[in-house]
Amino acid sequence: MSETSTNKIDGSWRKSSFSNPSGNCVEVAEATNNLVAVRNSRDPEGGTLFYTRPEIDAFVRGAKAGEFDDLTS
């Protein structure tokens, strides 16, 4: 994960269609330096975390496999 100020958002912010109306979700966007940006949708002016594509890939694969299901309820 990278938090340097040299990374910039290079695409539109988007969130999952599974997000609820109260805004409890994260948003992602493509960023410079081949990174993916992640932020809290309820605080768009707050901090942004930047992850490498392999980091995002590992997380998405784990989520699809149910590895984080215990954190959702």
C-alpha positions in Angstrom: 0.0 0.0 0.0 1.2 3.5 -0.9 0.1 6.8 0.5 2.4 9.2 -1.3 1.1 12.5 -2.6 2.6 11.9 -6.0 -0.2 9.4 -6.9 -3.2 11.0 -8.6 -6.6 9.8 -9.5 -6.7 8.9 -13.2 -10.3 7.7 -13.5 -13.8 8.1 -12.1 -14.6 7.0 -8.6 -17.0 4.1 -8.5 -18.6 1.9 -5.9 -20.3 -1.5 -5.8 -23.9 -1.8 -6.8 -24.3 -3.7 -3.5 -23.7 -0.5 -1.6 -26.5 0.6 0.6 -28.3 4.0 0.4 -26.8 5.2 3.7 -23.4 5.4 2.1 -21.7 2.7 4.0 -19.2 1.8 1.2 -15.8 2.4 -0.2 -15.1 3.8 -3.6 -12.3 2.8 -6.0 -10.7 4.5 -8.9 -7.8 4.0 -11.3 -4.7 6.0 -10.3 -1.4 6.9 -11.8 1.6 4.7 -11.4 -0.6 1.6 -12.2 -2.2 1.9 -8.7 -5.8 1.6 -7.5 -7.2 4.3 -5.2 -9.6 3.4 -2.3 -11.5 5.9 -0.2 -14.5 6.1 2.2 -17.5 7.2 0.3 -18.9 9.1 3.3 -15.7 11.2 3.6 -14.6 11.8 0.0 -12.3 14.7 1.0 -10.6 12.4 3.6 -7.6 10.2 3.1 -7.1 8.0 0.0 -5.2 4.7 0.1 -3.3 3.5 -3.0 -2.8 -0.2 -3.6 -0.9 -2.0 -6.3 -2.8 -4.1 -8.8 -1.5 -7.4 -7.3 -2.7 -6.3 -3.9 -6.2 -5.5 -5.2 -6.2 -8.8 -7.1 -5.3 -10.8 -4.0 -8.1 -9.0 -2.0 -10.7 -9.5 -4.7 -9.8 -13.2 -5.1 -10.1 -13.7 -1.4 -13.4 -11.9 -1.3 -14.8 -14.0 -4.1 -13.7 -17.1 -2.3 -15.5 -16.1 0.9 -12.3 -15.5 3.0 -13.7 -12.3 4.5 -17.3 -13.4 5.0 -16.9 -13.4 8.8 -16.3 -9.6 8.7 -19.7 -8.8 7.1 -22.1 -9.7 9.8 
